[in-house]
């Protein structure tokens, strides 16, 4: 196709493009993809023989890892999380907050915003937005969220948080059955995406929330009513709403392999969003940790509160992708659910999530034999 000066080309790999793997070259320069075509030459070449070339993974729902929590409210913690995520193939992410007092949430949001605007260190995943998981949730399905800090939603309260985050908030979890929720979704859906979660709502209530602007489910099946044959709840309402994305914690603990396969059949690989929902114990040895101010015990692949309630995961998104494949999900479907879909679901797919000219040069190179990580760019 031609020669690209001051560029690097990835050659001889199988590149994930338009939902499938194809033999093509990819050139990038100054942080952007400049060409995707056959027979590209450039000043520098990376031989990708025997490798899959993926877009960098995007985790839109994670609370921490490597001994650090998003809610620490410090730039140092966000930086450590970003460094660990990069090492695991995640090149952009949305730090996710918990249900906490308003003033504390504002401090955390300002800290994330400040870090995002000033960080120039290499070898870090980029902060692509912020995910507010609370405080507008249901006490009946609070899970690991602290019930004493739950608030009734309103446009005014949400605007305070959005302002503190300096426009970085991309997603807000909300229980549509609580007083003020439907009005809040209707008033603010042009500013932020709403995800139904930590909810006890039925099908009709969920359907109404989707009709006024919600378009997402927080960790499908977890912290919500089950898919019952008479009232199918938020799961059924999301199925009926053809544009709704659904998050899936595919860590082998939160959801059984059969439920994972069923979810992909139910929603199709164009609407599943793989997330880690990881907490600070991810990447750490067994022991005692914290999540949203609550004591959590990590033992092997599980993290639980003292009463046995699951409290986030201890897996990262790369682990979840591999686990999905081991559960029988086609590799192409799992990759889409960990790259393009999350980016589309929060409106950042113009920069991330696919290998296309003009997008950020974010790549994950995996061995075609065992899917082990060979390089992160």
ABEGO torsion letter per residue (X at the ends): XEBBBGBBBBBGBBBBBGGBBBBBBBBBBGGBBABBBBGBBBABBBBABGBBBBBBBBBABBAEBGGBBAAAGBAAAAAAAAAAAAAAGBABBBBBBBBBBAAAAAAAAAAAAAAAAABABBGBBBBAEBBBBOABBBAAAAEABBAAABBBBBAAAAAAAAAAAGGABABBBBBAABBGAAAAAAAAAAABBBBBBGBABBAAAAAAAAAAGBABBBGBGBGBBBBBAABAEAAAAAAABAABBBBBBBAGAABBAAAAAAAAAAAEAAABBBBAGBBAABGBBBEBBBBGGBBBBBBEABBBBAAGBBBEBABBAAAAAAAAAAAGBBAAAAAAAABAAAAAAAGAAAABGBBBBGBBBBBBBBBAAAGBBABBX
